Protein backbone atom coordinates (compact mmCIF):
# COMPACT_ATOMS: atom_id res chain seq x y z
CA UNK A 1 0.00 0.00 0.00
CA UNK A 2 2.98 2.32 0.62
CA UNK A 3 4.04 1.96 -3.01
CA UNK A 4 0.51 2.73 -4.13
CA UNK A 5 0.31 5.85 -1.94
CA UNK A 6 3.80 7.22 -2.64
CA UNK A 7 3.03 9.09 -5.92
CA UNK A 8 0.23 10.99 -4.19
CA UNK A 9 2.64 12.19 -1.49
CA UNK A 10 5.54 13.42 -3.67
CA UNK A 11 4.56 17.13 -3.37
CA UNK A 12 4.53 16.77 0.42
CA UNK A 13 7.94 15.08 0.28
CA UNK A 14 9.52 18.16 -1.29
CA UNK A 15 7.97 20.57 1.19
CA UNK A 16 8.41 18.51 4.36
CA UNK A 17 12.06 17.71 3.73
CA UNK A 18 12.95 21.38 3.34
CA UNK A 19 10.90 22.59 6.30
CA UNK A 20 12.04 19.65 8.43
CA UNK A 21 15.66 20.50 7.68
CA UNK A 22 15.01 24.13 8.62
CA UNK A 23 13.41 22.99 11.87
CA UNK A 24 16.26 20.65 12.77
CA UNK A 25 18.83 23.37 12.11
CA UNK A 26 16.84 25.90 14.15
CA UNK A 27 16.71 23.48 17.07
CA UNK A 28 20.45 22.96 16.87
CA UNK A 29 21.07 26.72 16.75
CA UNK A 30 19.12 27.04 19.99
CA UNK A 31 21.11 24.34 21.76
CA UNK A 32 18.94 21.26 21.17
CA UNK A 33 20.48 18.20 19.57
CA UNK A 34 19.13 15.78 16.99
CA UNK A 35 17.51 13.61 19.66
CA UNK A 36 15.38 16.43 21.04
CA UNK A 37 14.41 17.64 17.58
CA UNK A 38 13.36 14.13 16.53
CA UNK A 39 11.43 13.54 19.76
CA UNK A 40 9.44 16.77 19.40
CA UNK A 41 8.75 16.09 15.70
CA UNK A 42 7.51 12.60 16.58
CA UNK A 43 5.29 13.69 19.48
CA UNK A 44 4.09 17.17 18.51
CA UNK A 45 4.13 16.76 14.71
CA UNK A 46 2.93 20.25 13.92
CA UNK A 47 5.28 22.41 11.88
CA UNK A 48 4.09 25.88 12.85
CA UNK A 49 3.74 24.93 16.53
CA UNK A 50 7.15 23.28 16.57
CA UNK A 51 8.84 26.44 15.29
CA UNK A 52 6.92 28.51 17.84
CA UNK A 53 7.88 26.04 20.57
CA UNK A 54 11.60 26.64 20.04
CA UNK A 55 11.44 30.05 21.70
CA UNK A 56 9.32 28.65 24.52
CA UNK A 57 11.91 25.95 25.23
CA UNK A 58 14.70 28.53 25.25
CA UNK A 59 13.20 30.47 28.17
CA UNK A 60 11.49 29.60 31.48
CA UNK A 61 8.85 27.06 30.45
CA UNK A 62 5.16 27.85 30.96
CA UNK A 63 2.90 24.83 30.31
CA UNK A 64 -0.25 26.97 30.32
CA UNK A 65 1.16 29.37 27.72
CA UNK A 66 2.24 26.50 25.49
CA UNK A 67 -1.14 24.77 25.86
CA UNK A 68 -3.05 27.93 24.90
CA UNK A 69 -0.68 28.64 22.03
CA UNK A 70 -1.11 25.09 20.72
CA UNK A 71 -4.89 25.38 20.90
CA UNK A 72 -4.92 28.67 19.01
CA UNK A 73 -2.40 27.67 16.36
CA UNK A 74 -3.95 24.27 15.64
CA UNK A 75 -7.62 24.99 16.27
CA UNK A 76 -8.19 24.50 12.52
CA UNK A 77 -7.63 20.76 13.03
CA UNK A 78 -10.96 20.61 14.82
CA UNK A 79 -12.66 21.46 11.54
CA UNK A 80 -10.35 19.15 9.59
CA UNK A 81 -11.41 16.32 11.86
CA UNK A 82 -15.11 17.06 11.51
CA UNK A 83 -14.85 16.99 7.71
CA UNK A 84 -13.09 13.61 7.82
CA UNK A 85 -15.65 11.78 9.96
CA UNK A 86 -17.31 10.09 7.00
CA UNK A 87 -14.08 9.20 5.18
CA UNK A 88 -12.45 7.71 8.27
CA UNK A 89 -15.58 5.78 9.23
CA UNK A 90 -14.94 2.06 9.16
CA UNK A 91 -11.14 2.36 9.15
CA UNK A 92 -10.91 0.12 12.22
CA UNK A 93 -7.54 -0.18 13.90
CA UNK A 94 -6.08 2.57 11.70
CA UNK A 95 -8.37 5.30 13.05
CA UNK A 96 -6.31 6.38 16.14
CA UNK A 97 -3.21 6.81 14.01
CA UNK A 98 -5.13 8.62 11.28
CA UNK A 99 -6.43 11.11 13.83
CA UNK A 100 -2.95 11.74 15.23
CA UNK A 101 -1.22 12.08 11.86
CA UNK A 102 -3.73 14.45 10.20
CA UNK A 103 -1.55 17.43 9.26
CA UNK A 104 -2.47 20.24 6.85
CA UNK A 105 -0.72 18.59 3.94
CA UNK A 106 -2.03 15.11 4.70
CA UNK A 107 -5.53 16.52 4.87
CA UNK A 108 -5.11 18.02 1.40
CA UNK A 109 -4.24 14.55 0.08
CA UNK A 110 -6.88 12.43 1.82
CA UNK A 111 -9.84 14.81 1.72
CA UNK A 112 -10.61 13.68 -1.83
CA UNK A 113 -10.94 10.11 -0.62
CA UNK A 114 -9.15 6.86 -1.44
CA UNK A 115 -8.77 5.55 -5.02
CA UNK A 116 -12.05 4.21 -6.32
CA UNK A 117 -10.66 0.77 -7.19
CA UNK A 118 -9.78 0.00 -3.55
CA UNK A 119 -12.03 -2.32 -1.60
CA UNK A 120 -13.87 -0.88 1.39
CA UNK A 121 -11.63 -2.70 3.85
CA UNK A 122 -8.50 -1.33 2.13
CA UNK A 123 -9.38 2.34 2.57
CA UNK A 124 -7.99 2.55 6.10
CA UNK A 125 -4.67 1.05 5.04
CA UNK A 126 -4.38 3.52 2.17
CA UNK A 127 -5.12 6.53 4.37
CA UNK A 128 -2.59 5.21 6.91
CA UNK A 129 0.05 4.78 4.19
CA UNK A 130 -0.36 8.40 3.06
CA UNK A 131 -0.24 9.62 6.66
CA UNK A 132 2.80 7.49 7.53
CA UNK A 133 4.75 8.59 4.44
CA UNK A 134 4.10 12.27 5.13
CA UNK A 135 5.17 11.84 8.74
CA UNK A 136 8.31 9.96 7.67
CA UNK A 137 9.25 12.86 5.39
CA UNK A 138 8.96 15.32 8.26
CA UNK A 139 10.98 13.14 10.64
CA UNK A 140 13.65 12.54 7.99
CA UNK A 141 13.96 16.26 7.32
CA UNK A 142 14.25 16.93 11.05
CA UNK A 143 17.12 14.47 11.44
CA UNK A 144 18.87 15.83 8.34
CA UNK A 145 18.56 19.37 9.68
CA UNK A 146 19.87 18.40 13.10
CA UNK A 147 22.90 16.68 11.56
CA UNK A 148 23.58 19.59 9.22
CA UNK A 149 23.32 21.99 12.13
CA UNK A 150 25.96 19.99 13.99
CA UNK A 151 28.33 19.73 11.02
CA UNK A 152 28.11 23.15 9.37
CA UNK A 153 29.40 26.41 10.88
CA UNK A 154 26.63 28.52 12.39
CA UNK A 155 27.62 31.42 10.14
CA UNK A 156 26.38 29.43 7.14
CA UNK A 157 23.02 28.73 8.78
CA UNK A 158 22.01 32.28 9.62
CA UNK A 159 18.44 32.99 8.60
CA UNK A 160 17.38 29.36 8.07
CA UNK A 161 14.68 29.75 10.72
CA UNK A 162 12.99 32.22 8.35
CA UNK A 163 11.71 29.22 6.35
CA UNK A 164 8.36 29.05 8.17
CA UNK A 165 7.88 32.81 7.85
CA UNK A 166 8.59 32.53 4.13
CA UNK A 167 6.03 29.71 3.83
CA UNK A 168 3.28 31.76 5.45
CA UNK A 169 4.24 34.75 3.31
CA UNK A 170 3.66 32.63 0.21
CA UNK A 171 0.32 31.41 1.60
CA UNK A 172 -0.73 35.00 2.35
CA UNK A 173 0.24 36.07 -1.18
CA UNK A 174 -1.74 33.25 -2.79
CA UNK A 175 -4.80 33.89 -0.65
CA UNK A 176 -4.60 37.61 -1.39
CA UNK A 177 -4.52 36.88 -5.12
CA UNK A 178 -7.55 34.61 -4.75
CA UNK A 179 -9.35 37.35 -2.79
CA UNK A 180 -8.62 39.94 -5.48
CA UNK A 181 -10.01 37.57 -8.10
CA UNK A 182 -13.12 36.95 -5.99
CA UNK A 183 -13.70 40.70 -5.58
CA UNK A 184 -13.41 41.27 -9.32
CA UNK A 185 -15.89 38.47 -9.99
CA UNK A 186 -18.34 39.80 -7.42
CA UNK A 187 -18.08 36.79 -5.12
CA UNK A 188 -16.59 38.79 -2.25
CA UNK A 189 -16.79 42.37 -1.04
CA UNK A 190 -13.68 44.49 -0.60
CA UNK A 191 -14.25 44.55 3.14
CA UNK A 192 -14.37 40.75 3.29
CA UNK A 193 -11.12 40.57 1.31
CA UNK A 194 -9.27 43.17 3.39
CA UNK A 195 -10.54 42.20 6.85
CA UNK A 196 -8.28 39.14 7.54
CA UNK A 197 -4.90 40.60 6.48
CA UNK A 198 -5.55 44.00 8.08
CA UNK A 199 -6.74 42.34 11.28
CA UNK A 200 -3.62 40.17 11.36
CA UNK A 201 -1.30 43.12 10.86
CA UNK A 202 -3.10 45.33 13.40
CA UNK A 203 -3.35 42.60 16.07
CA UNK A 204 0.34 41.80 15.68
CA UNK A 205 1.37 45.45 15.93
CA UNK A 206 -0.78 46.09 19.00
CA UNK A 207 0.53 42.93 20.69
CA UNK A 208 4.14 43.87 20.00
CA UNK A 209 3.59 47.31 21.53
CA UNK A 210 1.82 45.89 24.58
CA UNK A 211 3.93 42.87 25.54
CA UNK A 212 7.02 42.92 23.30
CA UNK A 213 8.53 40.20 21.13
CA UNK A 214 8.66 37.55 23.84
CA UNK A 215 4.90 37.03 24.27
CA UNK A 216 3.19 38.77 21.36
CA UNK A 217 2.20 35.61 19.48
CA UNK A 218 -0.29 34.32 22.04
CA UNK A 219 -1.90 37.74 22.54
CA UNK A 220 -2.13 38.52 18.82
CA UNK A 221 -3.76 35.16 18.02
CA UNK A 222 -6.20 35.63 20.87
CA UNK A 223 -7.13 39.09 19.60
CA UNK A 224 -7.66 37.78 16.06
CA UNK A 225 -9.82 34.92 17.29
CA UNK A 226 -12.00 37.29 19.33
CA UNK A 227 -12.41 39.69 16.40
CA UNK A 228 -13.33 36.91 13.98
CA UNK A 229 -15.91 35.56 16.44
CA UNK A 230 -17.29 39.05 17.04
CA UNK A 231 -17.62 39.69 13.34
CA UNK A 232 -19.28 36.32 12.81
CA UNK A 233 -21.94 36.79 15.50
CA UNK A 234 -22.72 40.35 14.37
CA UNK A 235 -23.27 39.39 10.72
CA UNK A 236 -26.75 38.74 9.39
CA UNK A 237 -27.38 34.99 9.24
CA UNK A 238 -27.65 34.99 5.46
CA UNK A 239 -24.18 36.50 5.02
CA UNK A 240 -22.19 34.21 7.32
CA UNK A 241 -21.57 31.44 4.84
CA UNK A 242 -20.77 33.83 2.00
CA UNK A 243 -18.08 35.76 3.87
CA UNK A 244 -16.57 32.61 5.34
N, C-alpha and C positions, 0 to 999 in steps of 0.2 A: 504493500500500500504506500510505503514511503516513495518508491520509484514512481508510482502513479501520481502522487501529490507534488513531487518536486518541481515540475515545470510551472505549476501554479504559483509557487513560492519564490521564483527567481527574482522578481522585483524587490521582494522583502529582503532577500539575501544581500543585494547590493546596498540597500539602505542600512540594514542592521549591522553589517560588518563595519561600515564606516562609523556609525554612531557608537557602536560598542567599543571600537578602538578609541574614539575620543573620550568615552567614559572611563575606560581603563587607564588612559594616560592622565586624565584629570584626577582620578583617585590617587595615582602614584605621585603626582605633583603635590597633593595635599597630605602625603605621608602614609597612605594606605597601600599595602602590597597587593599582589595578584590574588592572594587568598581571600582578603576582605572584599575586593572588587567582585570576585566570582561568587562569593557567598551572598552578597547583596543582590547581584543580578539574578541569582537563582531563587531567592526568597521574595524579594520585592517585585522584580520583573515589571518595571514601569519606567520607561526612559526618562520622561520629564521629571518624575518624582525622584528618581535616582540622582539626577544632576542637582536638583534642589537639595537633596539630602546631604550632599558633600559638605556644604557650608554648615549644616546643622551638626554634622559629626566633628567639625573642626572647631567647635566652640562648646561651652557647657550645654549638655544635652537636655532638652525639654520634651519628654514624651507627649505631653498634651499638645504642644505646638506642632510637633511632627504629625500627630494623629489628625489634627484639624487641617493641616496643610495637605495631607494625603487625601482626606475626604473632599476638599475643595478641588484639588488638581484632577482627581480621578472620579469625580461624581458622574461624569459622562458614561462611565461603565455601567451605571445603574440602568440607563436607557439602552445601552448595547445589550445587556442581559435580557431585558424585557423583550426586545425584538428578536432574540434568539430562542425564546421558549419553545416555539413550534418546531424549529429546525433541530434542536437538541433533544426533543422528546423521543423517547425510545432508544437513546444511545447507551443505556445500561451502565456498565462499569466504567465507561469512558467519561461519563458526565462530570464527576468531580474535577478531573483534570482539564476538561474543556472549559469549565467555569474559571479555573485558576489561570489558564493560559490565554484567555481572551484579551489580546492587546488590540490597539487601534488597527494595526496592519493586518493582524489575523482576522479581525472582524470584517475588514474590507474584502478578504478572500473567501470567507465562509458564508457571508450574508446571502450570496446568490444561491447557496445550496450545493449539495454534492452532485457529481456527474449523474446524469439521468440513467446511465446503464448500470449503475451500482444497485445491488439488492438492498432491501430495506435494512437488513441486519449488518450491512457493510458500511452504512453511512457513518456510524460512530467511529469506526476505525479510520475512515478517510478524514473526518474532521480532526481526529487526534493526530494523524500523520501531519497534516498541515500545521497544527498548533505546535507539535514537537519540533518540526523542522525550523519554524520561525524562532522558537525559543533557543534551539541549538545555534542558530546564526548569531543571536544576541550574546549568548554565553561565549561563543568562539571569539567574537569581536572583543569582548571584555578581556579575555585572557591575552589576546594579541596586543591590546592596548596596554595592559599592565606590564607585559614583557618588554614592549617597546619603550615604555616609560622608564624601565629599569636600565635599559641598555643605552638609550640615546641621551646626550646632554640636554639638560633642561632648557638651555638657550634655544634649541631647535624645536622645542615643543610649545613655545610661548603662543598663546592664543588658540590652542586646540580646543579649549573648553568653550569656545564661541560656537562650536558646531551646533548645539541645540538651539542657540539664539538664531543662527542662520536658518535652521530648519523652520522655525516658527515665523521668521521673516518671509520665507518663501510661501508658507501657508497663508499668511496675511495677504501677500501680494496676489495670490491666486484667487482668494475669496473676494478681495476688493475688485478684481477684474470681473468676476462673476456677478458681483453686486452692480457694477456699472452697466453690464449687459442687461441685467434684470430691470434696472431703472429705465434704460432706453427702450426696452420692450414693453414697459408699462406693468411689469409683474411685481414691482417693488417701488415704494416711494423713496424720495431722496432721504427723508428722515430715517426710514428703516435701514437704508444702506449706510448712513453715516453714524448711527447711534452706537453700534458695537465698537468700532475702532476709536471713536472719540471718547467713549466711556472708558475704554481700556487705558488710553493715554492719560486722561484726567485723573482716574483712580490711582494710577501709578505715580503720577506727579504729586498728588496730594499725600499719598502714603510716604513717599520719600521725604517730603517736607516735614511730616509729622513724626515719623519714627526712624528715619535714616535708612541706610542701605542694609543694615543687619536684619531688620524685621519687616521690611515693606511688603514682601510678597504675600504673606498671610493677610495683612490688612487690605491690600489692594484687591485680592481675590474676593475677600468678604464683602467689600464695597460693591464690586461688580455684581456679585450674586444678589445682593440686596436690591440694587437698582434694576436688574433684569426682572426680579420677582415683582417689584413695585410696578414696573411698566406693564408686566403681564396682567396683573390683577386690575389695573386701571384702564385697560383696553376694553372696548366693546367686545362682547363674546364673538361676534361674527368676524372680527379682525384678528383674533389671536392666532389662528392657524395660518393665515396669509402672511403675517409678519414673521412668524417663526420659520 
